[in-house]
Structures are given as structure tokens and as C-alpha cells.
């Protein structure tokens, strides 16, 4: 290791997340907390833990223009939706990744609360959660309109309902769907229902 590298490495440290030291933060009916807020990775990586109560529709359909996401479910089950494609039910111990520019949303239509670890690379998207927290705080409901406006501030594009409907009917890029293969969030709903994620 040369002197420059050693000098730089001396400014770094291992970040140790302990759940008992990081309280849950409330976004309406939903809970979140930062596991890695990006400050230890120069925002190359952020990690967030989220709790979604049962029978919640989750966020509006959207896609990210600058970051990939990972979702590792640690409790319950989360349903992931891509308009015009089959839904994916992800159980505890399973993970999905969502690449840049793929429209998606998630929901918890099940009877048990769900918890998942969400990664974002690069990690600037963690600021989105903080922004929503400032917008809605305790006890308020996050509407789809507020969600859409907040997403736009963080290199994320909300999908207009007309686009979602078109993709549900025709499939992505004209892909053929087998009838009954997916509901694309229709069963879970496309409204926020108080979600904050």
C-alpha cells in the first residue's frame, strides 16, 4: 500500500449497523430505517429496511433512471409487479433485483406484515425517504400525487395510469401474455393507500 492509499484508508471505517441502535421511522402507516445512509460509501450504496403492513398496495408504478435496486425479504411476503408481466411473490429469505429503467412497484396483499431490506446503487435514493418523512410525518397519508412529485426529485419517473393500463393490456413492448398469468397490481390496487415507499 503506498502512502497516498494509506492516508486515504485511514479516513475510512467499517460501518456496523445494529438494529437496537437505529429506531424505526414512520411514514404514515409504514416504517423505515436507514441501515446504510450512503455517508460511508460516498453514496455508491444505500441500504434501507422497510416494514409494510398487511393488505397495502405499495407505491405507484415508477422506474429509476439512475440506480438499480435490490429487495431482500426478511419477514412475510412481498408481491412485485411489472406492468404487463407476471407478478412475483417473494418470501422471507428470497430476493429480487430491479434494473435501471424497468417500471415496477410492490405491494403486500397478504395477511402478515412484511419486512424487506432495500439496496440502492448509487445510494442517493435514500434522500427520497427523508424527503417523504418531511412531507408527511406521523399519522398523515401519502397520496399518489405527493408520491409522484417526490419521486421526480430523485431521478425517478412515475408511470402515468394510461401507460400502466396500456402495458397491462398489451404487455411490455408488445409481449404476448397468457390470460390470467398476472394482475400487475390490479388486485393490490395502484393507489398509495398511505404508502411511503
Order of alpha helices (4+ residues) and beta strands (2+ residues): alpha-beta-beta-beta-beta-beta-beta-beta-beta-beta-beta-alpha-alpha-beta-alpha
